[in-house]
Amino acid sequence: MNTQPRIVVKPLIIVYRTESGGIACEIWPPEDDPDYGFELYGLIIADVIRHAARAFGVPEQSVFDWVKKEMKRPTTTFTGDTKQ
C-alpha cells in the first residue's frame, strides 16, 4: 500500500479516518457534468464493494451483505452537510 501523500485535483469521493478515530466521507459531484449523477455514484460504490472484497480476501457477496445490514439499521448517524 502506498502511504505517500498525494494531491487529488478533482476528487469524487474521499473516505478517511479522522483524528478522533471516526470515519469521514466527503463527496464532490461535479456540478458542471450531468453524467456524474447519483447513478454513477452507485457504480462507484459497487466498485468499492468489489475492491473491499479483494483487499480482505472475501467474496463480494459477504461485503454486500454487510452493506445491506448497515443500510437497514445504520450503526452511525449521518452528520455531513447536505444540499437537500
PyMOL Python script that loads the backbone (N, CA, C, O; Angstrom):
from pymol import cmd

cmd.read_pdbstr("""\
ATOM      1  N   MET A   1       0.835  -1.175   0.000  1.00  0.00           N
ATOM      2  CA  MET A   1       0.000   0.000   0.000  1.00  0.00           C
ATOM      3  C   MET A   1       0.886   1.247   0.000  1.00  0.00           C
ATOM      4  O   MET A   1       1.841   1.342   0.771  1.00  0.00           O
ATOM      5  N   ASN A   2       0.564   2.177  -0.852  1.00  0.00           N
ATOM      6  CA  ASN A   2       1.321   3.420  -0.936  1.00  0.00           C
ATOM      7  C   ASN A   2       0.829   4.376   0.146  1.00  0.00           C
ATOM      8  O   ASN A   2      -0.348   4.736   0.167  1.00  0.00           O
ATOM      9  N   THR A   3       1.712   4.781   1.032  1.00  0.00           N
ATOM     10  CA  THR A   3       1.331   5.696   2.112  1.00  0.00           C
ATOM     11  C   THR A   3       1.867   7.104   1.892  1.00  0.00           C
ATOM     12  O   THR A   3       1.768   7.956   2.775  1.00  0.00           O
ATOM     13  N   GLN A   4       2.429   7.345   0.728  1.00  0.00           N
ATOM     14  CA  GLN A   4       2.951   8.672   0.426  1.00  0.00           C
ATOM     15  C   GLN A   4       1.792   9.646   0.211  1.00  0.00           C
ATOM     16  O   GLN A   4       0.782   9.281  -0.392  1.00  0.00           O
ATOM     17  N   PRO A   5       1.929  10.883   0.700  1.00  0.00           N
ATOM     18  CA  PRO A   5       0.882  11.882   0.457  1.00  0.00           C
ATOM     19  C   PRO A   5       0.720  12.118  -1.039  1.00  0.00           C
ATOM     20  O   PRO A   5       1.681  12.023  -1.803  1.00  0.00           O
ATOM     21  N   ARG A   6      -0.494  12.423  -1.441  1.00  0.00           N
ATOM     22  CA  ARG A   6      -0.734  12.742  -2.843  1.00  0.00           C
ATOM     23  C   ARG A   6      -1.724  13.893  -2.938  1.00  0.00           C
ATOM     24  O   ARG A   6      -2.512  14.134  -2.023  1.00  0.00           O
ATOM     25  N   ILE A   7      -1.672  14.579  -4.031  1.00  0.00           N
ATOM     26  CA  ILE A   7      -2.594  15.680  -4.275  1.00  0.00           C
ATOM     27  C   ILE A   7      -3.691  15.158  -5.190  1.00  0.00           C
ATOM     28  O   ILE A   7      -3.415  14.642  -6.274  1.00  0.00           O
ATOM     29  N   VAL A   8      -4.935  15.295  -4.749  1.00  0.00           N
ATOM     30  CA  VAL A   8      -6.076  14.879  -5.554  1.00  0.00           C
ATOM     31  C   VAL A   8      -6.698  16.148  -6.116  1.00  0.00           C
ATOM     32  O   VAL A   8      -7.182  16.992  -5.362  1.00  0.00           O
ATOM     33  N   VAL A   9      -6.686  16.285  -7.445  1.00  0.00           N
ATOM     34  CA  VAL A   9      -7.121  17.524  -8.077  1.00  0.00           C
ATOM     35  C   VAL A   9      -8.638  17.599  -8.231  1.00  0.00           C
ATOM     36  O   VAL A   9      -9.240  18.626  -7.921  1.00  0.00           O
ATOM     37  N   LYS A  10      -9.258  16.523  -8.707  1.00  0.00           N
ATOM     38  CA  LYS A  10     -10.707  16.529  -8.918  1.00  0.00           C
ATOM     39  C   LYS A  10     -11.331  15.320  -8.226  1.00  0.00           C
ATOM     40  O   LYS A  10     -11.731  14.365  -8.892  1.00  0.00           O
ATOM     41  N   PRO A  11     -11.418  15.352  -6.896  1.00  0.00           N
ATOM     42  CA  PRO A  11     -11.948  14.184  -6.184  1.00  0.00           C
ATOM     43  C   PRO A  11     -13.431  13.999  -6.446  1.00  0.00           C
ATOM     44  O   PRO A  11     -14.160  14.966  -6.664  1.00  0.00           O
ATOM     45  N   LEU A  12     -13.871  12.753  -6.422  1.00  0.00           N
ATOM     46  CA  LEU A  12     -15.291  12.430  -6.471  1.00  0.00           C
ATOM     47  C   LEU A  12     -15.764  12.009  -5.084  1.00  0.00           C
ATOM     48  O   LEU A  12     -16.794  12.475  -4.595  1.00  0.00           O
ATOM     49  N   ILE A  13     -14.988  11.115  -4.455  1.00  0.00           N
ATOM     50  CA  ILE A  13     -15.270  10.648  -3.095  1.00  0.00           C
ATOM     51  C   ILE A  13     -13.933  10.470  -2.378  1.00  0.00           C
ATOM     52  O   ILE A  13     -12.996   9.896  -2.932  1.00  0.00           O
ATOM     53  N   ILE A  14     -13.854  10.960  -1.158  1.00  0.00           N
ATOM     54  CA  ILE A  14     -12.688  10.693  -0.321  1.00  0.00           C
ATOM     55  C   ILE A  14     -13.209  10.204   1.028  1.00  0.00           C
ATOM     56  O   ILE A  14     -14.052  10.853   1.648  1.00  0.00           O
ATOM     57  N   VAL A  15     -12.705   9.062   1.476  1.00  0.00           N
ATOM     58  CA  VAL A  15     -13.056   8.494   2.777  1.00  0.00           C
ATOM     59  C   VAL A  15     -11.764   8.414   3.580  1.00  0.00           C
ATOM     60  O   VAL A  15     -10.750   7.927   3.080  1.00  0.00           O
ATOM     61  N   TYR A  16     -11.797   8.886   4.813  1.00  0.00           N
ATOM     62  CA  TYR A  16     -10.574   8.886   5.609  1.00  0.00           C
ATOM     63  C   TYR A  16     -10.902   8.753   7.095  1.00  0.00           C
ATOM     64  O   TYR A  16     -12.029   9.000   7.523  1.00  0.00           O
ATOM     65  N   ARG A  17      -9.896   8.360   7.865  1.00  0.00           N
ATOM     66  CA  ARG A  17     -10.023   8.262   9.319  1.00  0.00           C
ATOM     67  C   ARG A  17      -9.736   9.631   9.916  1.00  0.00           C
ATOM     68  O   ARG A  17      -8.739  10.270   9.579  1.00  0.00           O
ATOM     69  N   THR A  18     -10.615  10.075  10.802  1.00  0.00           N
ATOM     70  CA  THR A  18     -10.435  11.378  11.436  1.00  0.00           C
ATOM     71  C   THR A  18      -9.452  11.268  12.595  1.00  0.00           C
ATOM     72  O   THR A  18      -9.101  10.168  13.022  1.00  0.00           O
ATOM     73  N   GLU A  19      -9.017  12.403  13.094  1.00  0.00           N
ATOM     74  CA  GLU A  19      -8.082  12.409  14.224  1.00  0.00           C
ATOM     75  C   GLU A  19      -8.692  11.770  15.466  1.00  0.00           C
ATOM     76  O   GLU A  19      -7.968  11.236  16.306  1.00  0.00           O
ATOM     77  N   SER A  20     -10.021  11.821  15.591  1.00  0.00           N
ATOM     78  CA  SER A  20     -10.684  11.232  16.761  1.00  0.00           C
ATOM     79  C   SER A  20     -10.988   9.749  16.571  1.00  0.00           C
ATOM     80  O   SER A  20     -11.562   9.112  17.454  1.00  0.00           O
ATOM     81  N   GLY A  21     -10.602   9.196  15.413  1.00  0.00           N
ATOM     82  CA  GLY A  21     -10.793   7.771  15.174  1.00  0.00           C
ATOM     83  C   GLY A  21     -12.053   7.425  14.410  1.00  0.00           C
ATOM     84  O   GLY A  21     -12.302   6.252  14.129  1.00  0.00           O
ATOM     85  N   GLY A  22     -12.845   8.415  14.072  1.00  0.00           N
ATOM     86  CA  GLY A  22     -14.052   8.168  13.288  1.00  0.00           C
ATOM     87  C   GLY A  22     -13.727   8.041  11.808  1.00  0.00           C
ATOM     88  O   GLY A  22     -12.565   8.094  11.405  1.00  0.00           O
ATOM     89  N   ILE A  23     -14.752   7.875  11.022  1.00  0.00           N
ATOM     90  CA  ILE A  23     -14.585   7.788   9.573  1.00  0.00           C
ATOM     91  C   ILE A  23     -15.368   8.928   8.945  1.00  0.00           C
ATOM     92  O   ILE A  23     -16.534   9.147   9.275  1.00  0.00           O
ATOM     93  N   ALA A  24     -14.729   9.648   8.043  1.00  0.00           N
ATOM     94  CA  ALA A  24     -15.377  10.750   7.339  1.00  0.00           C
ATOM     95  C   ALA A  24     -15.433  10.429   5.852  1.00  0.00           C
ATOM     96  O   ALA A  24     -14.518   9.819   5.298  1.00  0.00           O
ATOM     97  N   CYS A  25     -16.509  10.847   5.224  1.00  0.00           N
ATOM     98  CA  CYS A  25     -16.681  10.650   3.784  1.00  0.00           C
ATOM     99  C   CYS A  25     -17.105  11.979   3.185  1.00  0.00           C
ATOM    100  O   CYS A  25     -18.090  12.579   3.614  1.00  0.00           O
ATOM    101  N   GLU A  26     -16.362  12.431   2.200  1.00  0.00           N
ATOM    102  CA  GLU A  26     -16.700  13.676   1.520  1.00  0.00           C
ATOM    103  C   GLU A  26     -16.952  13.364   0.058  1.00  0.00           C
ATOM    104  O   GLU A  26     -16.185  12.639  -0.576  1.00  0.00           O
ATOM    105  N   ILE A  27     -18.040  13.920  -0.478  1.00  0.00           N
ATOM    106  CA  ILE A  27     -18.440  13.658  -1.864  1.00  0.00           C
ATOM    107  C   ILE A  27     -18.529  14.987  -2.599  1.00  0.00           C
ATOM    108  O   ILE A  27     -19.110  15.953  -2.104  1.00  0.00           O
ATOM    109  N   TRP A  28     -17.941  15.016  -3.792  1.00  0.00           N
ATOM    110  CA  TRP A  28     -17.971  16.213  -4.625  1.00  0.00           C
ATOM    111  C   TRP A  28     -18.508  15.869  -6.013  1.00  0.00           C
ATOM    112  O   TRP A  28     -17.718  15.631  -6.926  1.00  0.00           O
ATOM    113  N   PRO A  29     -19.822  15.837  -6.196  1.00  0.00           N
ATOM    114  CA  PRO A  29     -20.314  15.599  -7.551  1.00  0.00           C
ATOM    115  C   PRO A  29     -20.050  16.830  -8.419  1.00  0.00           C
ATOM    116  O   PRO A  29     -20.393  17.946  -8.027  1.00  0.00           O
ATOM    117  N   PRO A  30     -19.449  16.639  -9.587  1.00  0.00           N
ATOM    118  CA  PRO A  30     -19.186  17.786 -10.457  1.00  0.00           C
ATOM    119  C   PRO A  30     -20.499  18.444 -10.876  1.00  0.00           C
ATOM    120  O   PRO A  30     -21.362  17.796 -11.469  1.00  0.00           O
ATOM    121  N   GLU A  31     -20.643  19.706 -10.571  1.00  0.00           N
ATOM    122  CA  GLU A  31     -21.879  20.415 -10.903  1.00  0.00           C
ATOM    123  C   GLU A  31     -21.975  20.747 -12.380  1.00  0.00           C
ATOM    124  O   GLU A  31     -23.061  21.040 -12.879  1.00  0.00           O
ATOM    125  N   ASP A  32     -20.854  20.704 -13.085  1.00  0.00           N
ATOM    126  CA  ASP A  32     -20.851  21.085 -14.494  1.00  0.00           C
ATOM    127  C   ASP A  32     -20.942  19.892 -15.438  1.00  0.00           C
ATOM    128  O   ASP A  32     -20.791  20.064 -16.648  1.00  0.00           O
ATOM    129  N   ASP A  33     -21.187  18.684 -14.922  1.00  0.00           N
ATOM    130  CA  ASP A  33     -21.245  17.496 -15.772  1.00  0.00           C
ATOM    131  C   ASP A  33     -22.442  16.638 -15.381  1.00  0.00           C
ATOM    132  O   ASP A  33     -22.415  15.977 -14.343  1.00  0.00           O
ATOM    133  N   PRO A  34     -23.500  16.641 -16.206  1.00  0.00           N
ATOM    134  CA  PRO A  34     -24.710  15.885 -15.871  1.00  0.00           C
ATOM    135  C   PRO A  34     -24.506  14.373 -15.848  1.00  0.00           C
ATOM    136  O   PRO A  34     -25.356  13.655 -15.321  1.00  0.00           O
ATOM    137  N   ASP A  35     -23.408  13.872 -16.404  1.00  0.00           N
ATOM    138  CA  ASP A  35     -23.143  12.431 -16.383  1.00  0.00           C
ATOM    139  C   ASP A  35     -22.730  11.943 -14.998  1.00  0.00           C
ATOM    140  O   ASP A  35     -22.698  10.736 -14.757  1.00  0.00           O
ATOM    141  N   TYR A  36     -22.420  12.847 -14.098  1.00  0.00           N
ATOM    142  CA  TYR A  36     -21.992  12.476 -12.748  1.00  0.00           C
ATOM    143  C   TYR A  36     -23.165  12.597 -11.775  1.00  0.00           C
ATOM    144  O   TYR A  36     -23.117  13.374 -10.821  1.00  0.00           O
ATOM    145  N   GLY A  37     -24.207  11.825 -12.028  1.00  0.00           N
ATOM    146  CA  GLY A  37     -25.378  11.827 -11.158  1.00  0.00           C
ATOM    147  C   GLY A  37     -25.285  10.724 -10.124  1.00  0.00           C
ATOM    148  O   GLY A  37     -24.254  10.068  -9.978  1.00  0.00           O
ATOM    149  N   PHE A  38     -26.389  10.531  -9.405  1.00  0.00           N
ATOM    150  CA  PHE A  38     -26.393   9.517  -8.348  1.00  0.00           C
ATOM    151  C   PHE A  38     -26.185   8.121  -8.912  1.00  0.00           C
ATOM    152  O   PHE A  38     -25.684   7.240  -8.213  1.00  0.00           O
ATOM    153  N   GLU A  39     -26.565   7.906 -10.178  1.00  0.00           N
ATOM    154  CA  GLU A  39     -26.363   6.589 -10.778  1.00  0.00           C
ATOM    155  C   GLU A  39     -24.876   6.252 -10.877  1.00  0.00           C
ATOM    156  O   GLU A  39     -24.476   5.126 -10.581  1.00  0.00           O
ATOM    157  N   LEU A  40     -24.063   7.212 -11.287  1.00  0.00           N
ATOM    158  CA  LEU A  40     -22.624   6.969 -11.386  1.00  0.00           C
ATOM    159  C   LEU A  40     -22.029   6.707 -10.004  1.00  0.00           C
ATOM    160  O   LEU A  40     -21.152   5.857  -9.849  1.00  0.00           O
ATOM    161  N   TYR A  41     -22.507   7.436  -9.013  1.00  0.00           N
ATOM    162  CA  TYR A  41     -22.004   7.194  -7.660  1.00  0.00           C
ATOM    163  C   TYR A  41     -22.402   5.806  -7.171  1.00  0.00           C
ATOM    164  O   TYR A  41     -21.661   5.187  -6.408  1.00  0.00           O
ATOM    165  N   GLY A  42     -23.559   5.309  -7.599  1.00  0.00           N
ATOM    166  CA  GLY A  42     -23.936   3.930  -7.288  1.00  0.00           C
ATOM    167  C   GLY A  42     -22.953   2.941  -7.884  1.00  0.00           C
ATOM    168  O   GLY A  42     -22.598   1.950  -7.245  1.00  0.00           O
ATOM    169  N   LEU A  43     -22.507   3.205  -9.114  1.00  0.00           N
ATOM    170  CA  LEU A  43     -21.499   2.342  -9.744  1.00  0.00           C
ATOM    171  C   LEU A  43     -20.176   2.409  -8.990  1.00  0.00           C
ATOM    172  O   LEU A  43     -19.500   1.395  -8.815  1.00  0.00           O
ATOM    173  N   ILE A  44     -19.812   3.604  -8.546  1.00  0.00           N
ATOM    174  CA  ILE A  44     -18.574   3.756  -7.772  1.00  0.00           C
ATOM    175  C   ILE A  44     -18.665   2.946  -6.480  1.00  0.00           C
ATOM    176  O   ILE A  44     -17.706   2.278  -6.095  1.00  0.00           O
ATOM    177  N   ILE A  45     -19.809   3.006  -5.818  1.00  0.00           N
ATOM    178  CA  ILE A  45     -19.993   2.254  -4.571  1.00  0.00           C
ATOM    179  C   ILE A  45     -19.891   0.758  -4.835  1.00  0.00           C
ATOM    180  O   ILE A  45     -19.297   0.029  -4.041  1.00  0.00           O
ATOM    181  N   ALA A  46     -20.465   0.290  -5.950  1.00  0.00           N
ATOM    182  CA  ALA A  46     -20.349  -1.131  -6.304  1.00  0.00           C
ATOM    183  C   ALA A  46     -18.882  -1.507  -6.514  1.00  0.00           C
ATOM    184  O   ALA A  46     -18.453  -2.585  -6.103  1.00  0.00           O
ATOM    185  N   ASP A  47     -18.118  -0.628  -7.150  1.00  0.00           N
ATOM    186  CA  ASP A  47     -16.685  -0.890  -7.334  1.00  0.00           C
ATOM    187  C   ASP A  47     -15.960  -0.957  -5.991  1.00  0.00           C
ATOM    188  O   ASP A  47     -15.071  -1.788  -5.804  1.00  0.00           O
ATOM    189  N   VAL A  48     -16.338  -0.087  -5.058  1.00  0.00           N
ATOM    190  CA  VAL A  48     -15.715  -0.109  -3.729  1.00  0.00           C
ATOM    191  C   VAL A  48     -16.003  -1.438  -3.035  1.00  0.00           C
ATOM    192  O   VAL A  48     -15.130  -1.982  -2.360  1.00  0.00           O
ATOM    193  N   ILE A  49     -17.207  -1.961  -3.192  1.00  0.00           N
ATOM    194  CA  ILE A  49     -17.543  -3.270  -2.611  1.00  0.00           C
ATOM    195  C   ILE A  49     -16.621  -4.337  -3.184  1.00  0.00           C
ATOM    196  O   ILE A  49     -16.099  -5.170  -2.442  1.00  0.00           O
ATOM    197  N   ARG A  50     -16.416  -4.320  -4.493  1.00  0.00           N
ATOM    198  CA  ARG A  50     -15.530  -5.309  -5.121  1.00  0.00           C
ATOM    199  C   ARG A  50     -14.086  -5.143  -4.654  1.00  0.00           C
ATOM    200  O   ARG A  50     -13.402  -6.131  -4.385  1.00  0.00           O
ATOM    201  N   HIS A  51     -13.622  -3.903  -4.558  1.00  0.00           N
ATOM    202  CA  HIS A  51     -12.250  -3.658  -4.086  1.00  0.00           C
ATOM    203  C   HIS A  51     -12.081  -4.110  -2.636  1.00  0.00           C
ATOM    204  O   HIS A  51     -11.054  -4.691  -2.286  1.00  0.00           O
ATOM    205  N   ALA A  52     -13.083  -3.849  -1.790  1.00  0.00           N
ATOM    206  CA  ALA A  52     -13.002  -4.273  -0.384  1.00  0.00           C
ATOM    207  C   ALA A  52     -12.947  -5.791  -0.290  1.00  0.00           C
ATOM    208  O   ALA A  52     -12.175  -6.340   0.497  1.00  0.00           O
ATOM    209  N   ALA A  53     -13.757  -6.465  -1.084  1.00  0.00           N
ATOM    210  CA  ALA A  53     -13.748  -7.933  -1.065  1.00  0.00           C
ATOM    211  C   ALA A  53     -12.374  -8.462  -1.448  1.00  0.00           C
ATOM    212  O   ALA A  53     -11.853  -9.373  -0.805  1.00  0.00           O
ATOM    213  N   ARG A  54     -11.794  -7.894  -2.486  1.00  0.00           N
ATOM    214  CA  ARG A  54     -10.466  -8.340  -2.926  1.00  0.00           C
ATOM    215  C   ARG A  54      -9.409  -8.030  -1.867  1.00  0.00           C
ATOM    216  O   ARG A  54      -8.534  -8.855  -1.603  1.00  0.00           O
ATOM    217  N   ALA A  55      -9.486  -6.842  -1.260  1.00  0.00           N
ATOM    218  CA  ALA A  55      -8.486  -6.441  -0.261  1.00  0.00           C
ATOM    219  C   ALA A  55      -8.500  -7.352   0.965  1.00  0.00           C
ATOM    220  O   ALA A  55      -7.458  -7.597   1.573  1.00  0.00           O
ATOM    221  N   PHE A  56      -9.681  -7.850   1.326  1.00  0.00           N
ATOM    222  CA  PHE A  56      -9.797  -8.688   2.519  1.00  0.00           C
ATOM    223  C   PHE A  56      -9.932 -10.168   2.201  1.00  0.00           C
ATOM    224  O   PHE A  56     -10.084 -10.993   3.102  1.00  0.00           O
ATOM    225  N   GLY A  57      -9.877 -10.505   0.908  1.00  0.00           N
ATOM    226  CA  GLY A  57      -9.917 -11.908   0.510  1.00  0.00           C
ATOM    227  C   GLY A  57     -11.225 -12.607   0.844  1.00  0.00           C
ATOM    228  O   GLY A  57     -11.234 -13.782   1.210  1.00  0.00           O
ATOM    229  N   VAL A  58     -12.333 -11.876   0.717  1.00  0.00           N
ATOM    230  CA  VAL A  58     -13.649 -12.458   0.980  1.00  0.00           C
ATOM    231  C   VAL A  58     -14.515 -12.313  -0.273  1.00  0.00           C
ATOM    232  O   VAL A  58     -14.208 -11.497  -1.141  1.00  0.00           O
ATOM    233  N   PRO A  59     -15.588 -13.092  -0.374  1.00  0.00           N
ATOM    234  CA  PRO A  59     -16.477 -12.951  -1.528  1.00  0.00           C
ATOM    235  C   PRO A  59     -17.167 -11.581  -1.540  1.00  0.00           C
ATOM    236  O   PRO A  59     -17.465 -11.013  -0.489  1.00  0.00           O
ATOM    237  N   GLU A  60     -17.413 -11.067  -2.740  1.00  0.00           N
ATOM    238  CA  GLU A  60     -18.110  -9.787  -2.866  1.00  0.00           C
ATOM    239  C   GLU A  60     -19.443  -9.814  -2.135  1.00  0.00           C
ATOM    240  O   GLU A  60     -19.841  -8.824  -1.520  1.00  0.00           O
ATOM    241  N   GLN A  61     -20.127 -10.942  -2.201  1.00  0.00           N
ATOM    242  CA  GLN A  61     -21.436 -11.051  -1.551  1.00  0.00           C
ATOM    243  C   GLN A  61     -21.332 -10.845  -0.045  1.00  0.00           C
ATOM    244  O   GLN A  61     -22.253 -10.305   0.566  1.00  0.00           O
ATOM    245  N   SER A  62     -20.229 -11.266   0.560  1.00  0.00           N
ATOM    246  CA  SER A  62     -20.048 -11.064   2.004  1.00  0.00           C
ATOM    247  C   SER A  62     -20.000  -9.579   2.347  1.00  0.00           C
ATOM    248  O   SER A  62     -20.606  -9.142   3.325  1.00  0.00           O
ATOM    249  N   VAL A  63     -19.282  -8.812   1.544  1.00  0.00           N
ATOM    250  CA  VAL A  63     -19.213  -7.359   1.775  1.00  0.00           C
ATOM    251  C   VAL A  63     -20.586  -6.742   1.527  1.00  0.00           C
ATOM    252  O   VAL A  63     -21.049  -5.914   2.311  1.00  0.00           O
ATOM    253  N   PHE A  64     -21.234  -7.145   0.439  1.00  0.00           N
ATOM    254  CA  PHE A  64     -22.542  -6.585   0.098  1.00  0.00           C
ATOM    255  C   PHE A  64     -23.572  -6.896   1.181  1.00  0.00           C
ATOM    256  O   PHE A  64     -24.424  -6.059   1.479  1.00  0.00           O
ATOM    257  N   ASP A  65     -23.505  -8.088   1.773  1.00  0.00           N
ATOM    258  CA  ASP A  65     -24.430  -8.433   2.856  1.00  0.00           C
ATOM    259  C   ASP A  65     -24.272  -7.473   4.032  1.00  0.00           C
ATOM    260  O   ASP A  65     -25.262  -7.075   4.647  1.00  0.00           O
ATOM    261  N   TRP A  66     -23.023  -7.098   4.348  1.00  0.00           N
ATOM    262  CA  TRP A  66     -22.790  -6.125   5.424  1.00  0.00           C
ATOM    263  C   TRP A  66     -23.326  -4.751   5.038  1.00  0.00           C
ATOM    264  O   TRP A  66     -23.865  -4.035   5.883  1.00  0.00           O
ATOM    265  N   VAL A  67     -23.184  -4.384   3.778  1.00  0.00           N
ATOM    266  CA  VAL A  67     -23.721  -3.101   3.310  1.00  0.00           C
ATOM    267  C   VAL A  67     -25.237  -3.091   3.484  1.00  0.00           C
ATOM    268  O   VAL A  67     -25.800  -2.109   3.968  1.00  0.00           O
ATOM    269  N   LYS A  68     -25.895  -4.171   3.095  1.00  0.00           N
ATOM    270  CA  LYS A  68     -27.355  -4.248   3.232  1.00  0.00           C
ATOM    271  C   LYS A  68     -27.776  -4.155   4.698  1.00  0.00           C
ATOM    272  O   LYS A  68     -28.755  -3.482   5.019  1.00  0.00           O
ATOM    273  N   LYS A  69     -27.043  -4.825   5.588  1.00  0.00           N
ATOM    274  CA  LYS A  69     -27.356  -4.751   7.018  1.00  0.00           C
ATOM    275  C   LYS A  69     -27.206  -3.316   7.525  1.00  0.00           C
ATOM    276  O   LYS A  69     -28.041  -2.835   8.291  1.00  0.00           O
ATOM    277  N   GLU A  70     -26.151  -2.642   7.101  1.00  0.00           N
ATOM    278  CA  GLU A  70     -25.915  -1.265   7.545  1.00  0.00           C
ATOM    279  C   GLU A  70     -26.996  -0.331   7.010  1.00  0.00           C
ATOM    280  O   GLU A  70     -27.438   0.572   7.721  1.00  0.00           O
ATOM    281  N   MET A  71     -27.425  -0.536   5.775  1.00  0.00           N
ATOM    282  CA  MET A  71     -28.478   0.306   5.204  1.00  0.00           C
ATOM    283  C   MET A  71     -29.799   0.102   5.951  1.00  0.00           C
ATOM    284  O   MET A  71     -30.563   1.046   6.151  1.00  0.00           O
ATOM    285  N   LYS A  72     -30.051  -1.128   6.354  1.00  0.00           N
ATOM    286  CA  LYS A  72     -31.302  -1.443   7.048  1.00  0.00           C
ATOM    287  C   LYS A  72     -31.312  -0.878   8.470  1.00  0.00           C
ATOM    288  O   LYS A  72     -32.333  -0.372   8.935  1.00  0.00           O
ATOM    289  N   ARG A  73     -30.175  -0.967   9.152  1.00  0.00           N
ATOM    290  CA  ARG A  73     -30.045  -0.499  10.540  1.00  0.00           C
ATOM    291  C   ARG A  73     -28.702   0.202  10.718  1.00  0.00           C
ATOM    292  O   ARG A  73     -27.733  -0.425  11.146  1.00  0.00           O
ATOM    293  N   PRO A  74     -28.629   1.489  10.396  1.00  0.00           N
ATOM    294  CA  PRO A  74     -27.354   2.206  10.490  1.00  0.00           C
ATOM    295  C   PRO A  74     -26.762   2.162  11.900  1.00  0.00           C
ATOM    296  O   PRO A  74     -27.467   2.314  12.897  1.00  0.00           O
ATOM    297  N   THR A  75     -25.454   1.950  11.950  1.00  0.00           N
ATOM    298  CA  THR A  75     -24.755   1.925  13.237  1.00  0.00           C
ATOM    299  C   THR A  75     -24.160   3.286  13.583  1.00  0.00           C
ATOM    300  O   THR A  75     -23.649   3.486  14.686  1.00  0.00           O
ATOM    301  N   THR A  76     -24.227   4.207  12.648  1.00  0.00           N
ATOM    302  CA  THR A  76     -23.741   5.566  12.888  1.00  0.00           C
ATOM    303  C   THR A  76     -24.779   6.555  12.380  1.00  0.00           C
ATOM    304  O   THR A  76     -25.636   6.210  11.566  1.00  0.00           O
ATOM    305  N   THR A  77     -24.694   7.781  12.866  1.00  0.00           N
ATOM    306  CA  THR A  77     -25.598   8.816  12.379  1.00  0.00           C
ATOM    307  C   THR A  77     -24.894   9.621  11.304  1.00  0.00           C
ATOM    308  O   THR A  77     -23.676   9.799  11.339  1.00  0.00           O
ATOM    309  N   PHE A  78     -25.661  10.097  10.364  1.00  0.00           N
ATOM    310  CA  PHE A  78     -25.113  10.918   9.295  1.00  0.00           C
ATOM    311  C   PHE A  78     -25.045  12.345   9.794  1.00  0.00           C
ATOM    312  O   PHE A  78     -26.062  12.919  10.183  1.00  0.00           O
ATOM    313  N   THR A  79     -23.842  12.928   9.786  1.00  0.00           N
ATOM    314  CA  THR A  79     -23.663  14.276  10.322  1.00  0.00           C
ATOM    315  C   THR A  79     -23.137  15.253   9.282  1.00  0.00           C
ATOM    316  O   THR A  79     -22.826  16.399   9.609  1.00  0.00           O
ATOM    317  N   GLY A  80     -23.035  14.811   8.035  1.00  0.00           N
ATOM    318  CA  GLY A  80     -22.460  15.662   6.999  1.00  0.00           C
ATOM    319  C   GLY A  80     -23.427  16.701   6.481  1.00  0.00           C
ATOM    320  O   GLY A  80     -24.627  16.654   6.752  1.00  0.00           O
ATOM    321  N   ASP A  81     -22.881  17.640   5.732  1.00  0.00           N
ATOM    322  CA  ASP A  81     -23.701  18.650   5.076  1.00  0.00           C
ATOM    323  C   ASP A  81     -24.476  17.993   3.947  1.00  0.00           C
ATOM    324  O   ASP A  81     -24.030  16.996   3.378  1.00  0.00           O
ATOM    325  N   THR A  82     -25.613  18.538   3.628  1.00  0.00           N
ATOM    326  CA  THR A  82     -26.416  18.020   2.526  1.00  0.00           C
ATOM    327  C   THR A  82     -27.049  19.185   1.781  1.00  0.00           C
ATOM    328  O   THR A  82     -27.271  20.253   2.352  1.00  0.00           O
ATOM    329  N   LYS A  83     -27.335  18.972   0.511  1.00  0.00           N
ATOM    330  CA  LYS A  83     -27.942  20.018  -0.308  1.00  0.00           C
ATOM    331  C   LYS A  83     -29.455  19.853  -0.406  1.00  0.00           C
ATOM    332  O   LYS A  83     -30.088  20.520  -1.224  1.00  0.00           O
ATOM    333  N   GLN A  84     -30.043  18.991   0.399  1.00  0.00           N
ATOM    334  CA  GLN A  84     -31.488  18.737   0.297  1.00  0.00           C
ATOM    335  C   GLN A  84     -32.303  19.908   0.755  1.00  0.00           C
ATOM    336  O   GLN A  84     -33.532  19.852   0.732  1.00  0.00           O
TER     337      GLN A  84
END
""", "prot")
cmd.dss("prot")
cmd.show_as("cartoon", "prot")
cmd.util.cbc("prot")
cmd.orient("prot")
